[in-house]
Amino acid sequence: MKKVVFVCTANYYRSRFAEAFFNYSKGSELRGWRAESRGLMIECAPASLSPHTKDAIEQLSIPEECYQKFPVALNEEDLESVDLVIALKEEEHKPMMQEQFPEWADKIRYWQVHDLDVWGPEQTLPAIQIQVGLLIQEFVENFEN
């Protein structure tokens, strides 16, 4: 099983939605991949799951087995054991990566999906859906052939 890990600050909102949407969306289109999510500062999470993420997951009827129940901190083992790591916003997460995992900061992929300080969930969550869709398409084209 290949694995992609989505990383954000608290593993509460964006990365958890990316994980759930990836695992739900891939279906029969992409076999052998699983997503997980992690945070760089999970102590910042005010609860186990953002209400915005919870609402979106419920609206899409994504089953609970598609995402983890609580925030989980990124660790060295995650970085060494996965096939791809994607941080949700480069300008926010690259400095954190450079501080916590300097040898990995330039080895992961960065997206540009803003948090609530810039975008509301009506912009952020569809942006994640688009990015995940493009990622799945990339996997189908590059890894499944």
N, C-alpha and C positions, 0 to 999 in steps of 0.2 A: 504494500500500500504506500503510495506517495503522499506526501503531506505538504500543505501550504499553511503558513501561520500568518494571520493578520495581527498587526501590532498597533496599539494606540496608547494613549496616556494611562487611562484608568481601567481599560478592558471592561467598560461599562456601557458604551454607546456604539461608536462606529465600528470597532473591530468585532464586537459581538454580533452586530447586524451583518457584517461581511461574512463572518463564519456561518451564521444561520442561512443566509441567502445562498452562499456557495454550496453548502451541503444539500440544501433543498433543491436548488436549480439544476445541479448537474445531472440528476436522474440517470437515465439510460444513455444520455449523450456522452458522458465521460465516466468511465469506470476506472477504479484503481486510485482515485484521488480523494482525499479527505481534508477538510479545513479545520483548524483550531484557531483560537485567538488568545492573545496575551497582552499584558499591560506593562508599561515601564514605571508607573507610579500608582499601583492599585490601591494604595492607602488613600488616594484622592476620590475613590469611588464612594458616593454617598449612599449607595444601596447595591443590591446584587445585580440589578439590570435597569438600564434607563427606561423610564416610562415611554419614551419615543420609540425605542427599540422594541419594547414589549408590544406596543400598539401596532407597529408595522408587522411584526412577526404574527400577531393574531389576525390582522387584516389579510395577510398572505396565506394564512392557515399553515404556517410552517410548524411541523411537529417538534416537540421538545428534544427528541433525539438528534436534532440537527445542530444543537448548540449546547455549550456547557452552562451549568446553573449559576456559577459564581465567578467573579473576576479571578484571574490567575496571573501571577507575575512571570514575565519573560526571564528565562535563565539560560545559562551557557549550554546546557544539554539540549534545550529546544533548538538553539541556533545550530548545533552540531548535527542534529538528527533529522532535520527537515530538508525538503527539496527546494523550498522557496519561502522567503520571509518578505512580507510586504508591510511597511509602515504606512499608515493612512495619510500622513501629512509631513512632507520633508522638512519644512522650516520649523516645525514643532518637534518632530521626533528624532531628526538627525543629531541635534545637540545632546539629547538624552542618550542616544545610542553611543555617541562619542565619549560621553562621560561614563556610562555603565559598561559598555561593550566596545571599546575603541577599535579592536581588531575586526569587528563586524560592521562598523558604521558605513563603510563604503562597499560592503558585499551584499547588502540587501537592496530591495527595490522600494522606491518611495512613490506614493501617489500624492495627489494634491486635493484631499477631501477635507474641507474645513469643519471645525467644531462649532458649537453653539455661539461662540464669541463672534463669528463671522456669518455663518449661515444658520437658518432654522432647519428643522428636520424635513420640511417640505423641499429643501434643496439638497441637503446632505444625503438622505436615504436614497433618493433616486440616483444621485451621483454614484453612490456605492453600487447600486444595482447595475448601472452602466459599466462601471469598472470591472465588476465581477463577471458580467456577461462577456466583456472583451477578454478577460483572463481565461475564461472557459473556452472561448473560441481559439485563443492562442494555444491552449493545452491540446485541444482537439487537433489543430493543424500541425503542431510541432512534436508532441509527445506520443500521440496515438498512432502515428503512421509508421 
